[in-house]
Amino acid sequence: MTEQIDIEFRFMTLEDVDAVWELERLAFPTPWPRDAFVNELTINPNARYVVAVMNGQVIAYCGMWIVLDEAHITNVAVHPDCRGQKVGDRLMRQMMGLAYVFGARSMTLEVRPSNTVARNMYTKLGFTEQGRRKRYYSDNDEDALIMWVTLHEE
């Protein structure tokens, strides 16, 4: 049995933007611009962002928009050095619980068909494939799988 690493989950602040942006750049071929994260925190009333912190360092983050009773995951990334340690799983469980507390009863996200690790994690969390967005990803025109889950009080 693997030991669970000690992680603090908390709401993202403006002080976290540089660390989150660095994770974004490490994780994605077409990262969001830094200003997008500032805008999410300061302008978008529907946005909720959470960071995972270990030893004072941001090692993962996730964002979502909550509109009425639906939550839409905007982005999620785990530092490459921390992958394979269930950080993403724990972060997504935090987001699902938080979404429920804020009134969401379902959650959706898009994922690359080629991202088998993420797809397996989402499936384990109860997400099911409900559709496809053709040529969604601009870096290689890969489709996106649309996945949904019904949220429950836990």
LOTI-256853 format. One line per 3 residues: number of its first residue (from 1); for each residue x, y, z of N, C-alpha, C. Coordinates in steps of 0.05 Angstrom, whole numbers, plus 5000, padded with zeros to 4 digits. Example, Ala and Ser with C-alpha at 12.3 -4.5 7.8 and 13.67 -1.06 7.14 Angstrom:
residues 2
1	5264,4886,5156,5246,4910,5156,5264,4934,5156  5257,4955,5142,5273,4979,5143,5258,5001,5157
This chain:
residues 154
1	5017,4976,5000,5000,5000,5000,5018,5025,5000  5012,5044,4983,5028,5068,4981,5019,5088,5002  5038,5103,5013,5032,5123,5033,5021,5148,5020
4	5000,5159,5031,4988,5183,5020,5004,5208,5028  5012,5223,5008,5029,5247,5014,5012,5269,5026  5024,5285,5044,5010,5306,5058,5006,5330,5040
7	4981,5336,5034,4975,5358,5016,4953,5376,5029  4957,5402,5026,4936,5421,5034,4921,5430,5009  4895,5430,5010,4878,5440,4989,4866,5466,4998
10	4868,5487,4982,4856,5513,4990,4849,5528,4964  4832,5549,4968,4825,5566,4946,4850,5580,4935  4851,5582,4909,4873,5596,4896,4871,5626,4902
13	4893,5639,4906,4894,5668,4910,4911,5681,4887  4911,5707,4886,4927,5721,4866,4957,5715,4871  4965,5710,4895,4993,5703,4901,5001,5676,4888
16	4982,5660,4882,4987,5634,4870,4989,5634,4839  4982,5657,4827,4980,5658,4798,5006,5650,4784  5029,5660,4793,5054,5653,4779,5059,5623,4780
19	5055,5611,4803,5060,5582,4806,5040,5566,4789  5015,5574,4789,4995,5561,4773,5001,5564,4743  5009,5587,4735,5016,5592,4707,5040,5574,4699
22	5059,5571,4717,5082,5554,4711,5072,5525,4707  5054,5516,4724,5043,5489,4721,5028,5486,4695  5013,5507,4688,4998,5507,4663,5017,5504,4639
25	5039,5518,4640,5058,5516,4618,5072,5489,4617  5076,5477,4640,5088,5450,4640,5069,5429,4630  5043,5433,4634,5023,5412,4629,5011,5413,4601
28	5009,5436,4589,4993,5438,4565,5009,5450,4542  5005,5440,4517,5019,5451,4494,5009,5479,4487  4984,5485,4493,4973,5512,4489,4963,5523,4515
31	4981,5532,4532,4972,5541,4559,4955,5567,4558  4939,5570,4579,4924,5595,4582,4945,5617,4588  4939,5641,4579,4957,5663,4587,4954,5669,4617
34	4975,5680,4628,4976,5687,4656,4952,5704,4664  4946,5724,4648,4924,5742,4654,4897,5728,4656  4894,5706,4642,4869,5691,4644,4863,5682,4673
37	4884,5674,4687,4880,5665,4715,4874,5689,4733  4887,5712,4728,4880,5736,4743,4851,5743,4738  4842,5742,4713,4814,5749,4707,4795,5729,4720
40	4802,5704,4720,4784,5684,4732,4780,5690,4762  4802,5699,4775,4800,5704,4804,4787,5731,4811  4790,5750,4793,4781,5778,4799,4755,5786,4785
43	4748,5774,4763,4726,5783,4747,4703,5763,4745  4709,5737,4742,4689,5717,4737,4676,5708,4762  4650,5716,4767,4637,5708,4791,4630,5678,4793
46	4631,5664,4770,4625,5636,4770,4649,5618,4774  4673,5629,4774,4698,5614,4776,4705,5607,4805  4714,5582,4808,4725,5572,4833,4751,5557,4826
49	4773,5565,4839,4798,5552,4834,4810,5542,4860  4822,5519,4859,4834,5506,4883,4862,5498,4875  4880,5502,4894,4908,5493,4891,4913,5471,4911
52	4932,5453,4904,4942,5433,4922,4970,5441,4929  4976,5443,4955,5002,5453,4964,5016,5432,4981  5041,5427,4974,5057,5408,4989,5084,5422,4996
55	5091,5422,5021,5116,5435,5030,5118,5463,5021  5096,5477,5021,5095,5506,5014,5095,5511,4984  5095,5490,4967,5096,5493,4938,5069,5484,4926
58	5059,5500,4906,5036,5492,4891,5044,5469,4873  5031,5446,4877,5038,5423,4860,5016,5415,4841  4992,5427,4844,4970,5421,4826,4949,5443,4830
61	4932,5446,4810,4910,5464,4812,4887,5454,4794  4863,5464,4800,4840,5458,4784,4821,5482,4785  4808,5488,4763,4788,5509,4762,4762,5498,4751
64	4741,5512,4759,4714,5505,4749,4697,5529,4749  4677,5529,4732,4656,5549,4731,4631,5535,4741  4617,5548,4759,4591,5538,4768,4569,5557,4758
67	4552,5545,4742,4530,5560,4730,4504,5545,4736  4487,5557,4751,4463,5544,4761,4470,5519,4776  4461,5495,4766,4466,5471,4780,4487,5453,4766
70	4503,5466,4749,4524,5451,4735,4552,5463,4740  4571,5446,4743,4599,5454,4745,4614,5445,4721  4630,5462,4710,4646,5456,4686,4676,5459,4694
73	4691,5437,4693,4719,5438,4698,4733,5453,4675  4747,5474,4681,4760,5490,4660,4788,5479,4654  4803,5472,4675,4829,5461,4672,4838,5448,4698
76	4856,5429,4695,4867,5415,4718,4895,5406,4710  4914,5410,4728,4942,5402,4722,4956,5395,4748  4973,5375,4745,4990,5365,4767,5019,5367,4758
79	5036,5377,4776,5064,5380,4769,5075,5352,4760  5091,5352,4738,5101,5326,4729,5115,5309,4750  5129,5322,4769,5143,5307,4790,5124,5294,4810
82	5099,5302,4810,5079,5292,4830,5058,5274,4818  5061,5268,4792,5041,5251,4779,5045,5222,4789  5023,5207,4788,5024,5179,4796,5022,5176,4826
85	5016,5197,4841,5013,5196,4870,4985,5202,4880  4966,5201,4862,4937,5205,4868,4931,5234,4874  4948,5253,4867,4943,5281,4872,4919,5290,4856
88	4918,5283,4830,4896,5291,4813,4869,5279,4823  4870,5255,4831,4846,5242,4842,4836,5257,4867  4854,5263,4885,4846,5277,4909,4836,5305,4903
91	4849,5319,4884,4841,5346,4876,4813,5345,4863  4808,5326,4846,4782,5324,4833,4760,5318,4854  4766,5301,4873,4747,5296,4894,4740,5322,4910
94	4761,5338,4915,4757,5364,4928,4738,5381,4911  4743,5382,4885,4727,5399,4867,4698,5389,4866  4695,5363,4865,4668,5352,4864,4652,5359,4889
97	4665,5357,4912,4652,5364,4937,4646,5394,4939  4665,5410,4930,4662,5439,4930,4639,5447,4912  4638,5435,4888,4617,5442,4869,4589,5436,4881
100	4588,5413,4895,4562,5406,4908,4554,5426,4929  4574,5435,4945,4568,5455,4966,4558,5481,4953  4569,5488,4930,4561,5512,4916,4535,5509,4899
103	4522,5485,4901,4496,5482,4889,4496,5466,4863  4520,5457,4853,4520,5441,4829,4511,5413,4835  4497,5401,4817,4488,5374,4820,4499,5356,4798
106	4513,5368,4779,4527,5352,4758,4552,5368,4751  4571,5353,4740,4597,5365,4732,4605,5354,4705  4617,5371,4689,4626,5363,4662,4655,5372,4658
109	4667,5360,4638,4694,5367,4630,4700,5356,4603  4720,5367,4590,4730,5356,4565,4758,5344,4570  4763,5322,4556,4789,5309,4559,4797,5298,4532
112	4823,5298,4527,4833,5286,4502,4829,5256,4502  4820,5245,4479,4819,5215,4478,4846,5202,4483  4867,5216,4475,4894,5204,4479,4904,5205,4508
115	4890,5220,4525,4899,5223,4553,4886,5200,4570  4897,5176,4566,4886,5152,4579,4887,5154,4609  4908,5165,4620,4911,5166,4650,4888,5183,4661
118	4883,5207,4650,4862,5224,4659,4834,5211,4655  4830,5200,4632,4804,5187,4626,4799,5165,4646  4819,5149,4652,4815,5127,4672,4808,5139,4700
121	4822,5160,4707,4816,5173,4733,4787,5183,4734  4779,5197,4712,4752,5208,4712,4731,5186,4712  4736,5164,4698,4718,5142,4698,4715,5130,4726
124	4738,5127,4740,4738,5117,4768,4722,5135,4786  4722,5161,4780,4706,5180,4796,4677,5181,4789  4669,5165,4769,4641,5164,4761,4633,5179,4736
127	4652,5192,4723,4646,5206,4699,4641,5186,4676  4623,5193,4658,4618,5177,4635,4619,5194,4610  4627,5182,4588,4629,5196,4563,4601,5201,4552
130	4595,5227,4546,4569,5234,4536,4569,5248,4509  4593,5252,4498,4594,5266,4472,4623,5271,4464  4625,5285,4442,4651,5290,4430,4650,5318,4417
133	4672,5334,4421,4675,5359,4407,4697,5355,4387  4689,5357,4361,4707,5352,4339,4729,5374,4338  4754,5366,4335,4776,5384,4331,4778,5405,4353
136	4773,5398,4377,4771,5417,4400,4798,5429,4407  4819,5413,4406,4846,5422,4415,4861,5434,4391  4868,5459,4394,4880,5474,4371,4908,5466,4365
139	4922,5454,4384,4951,5447,4379,4953,5424,4359  4933,5406,4358,4935,5383,4340,4908,5374,4328  4888,5391,4333,4861,5385,4323,4848,5360,4334
142	4859,5350,4356,4847,5326,4369,4819,5333,4379  4801,5313,4377,4775,5316,4389,4777,5318,4419  4755,5326,4431,4752,5325,4461,4729,5306,4467
145	4733,5289,4486,4711,5273,4497,4697,5290,4518  4671,5291,4518,4655,5306,4538,4646,5285,4558  4654,5290,4583,4646,5271,4605,4629,5285,4625
148	4611,5271,4637,4593,5281,4658,4592,5262,4682  4586,5274,4705,4581,5258,4729,4559,5272,4745  4542,5257,4758,4522,5267,4776,4536,5269,4803
151	4533,5292,4816,4546,5297,4842,4527,5289,4865  4539,5278,4886,4524,5269,4909,4536,5281,4934  4520,5285,4954,4530,5294,4980,4546,5271,4992
154	4571,5277,5001,4587,5256,5013,4599,5265,5039
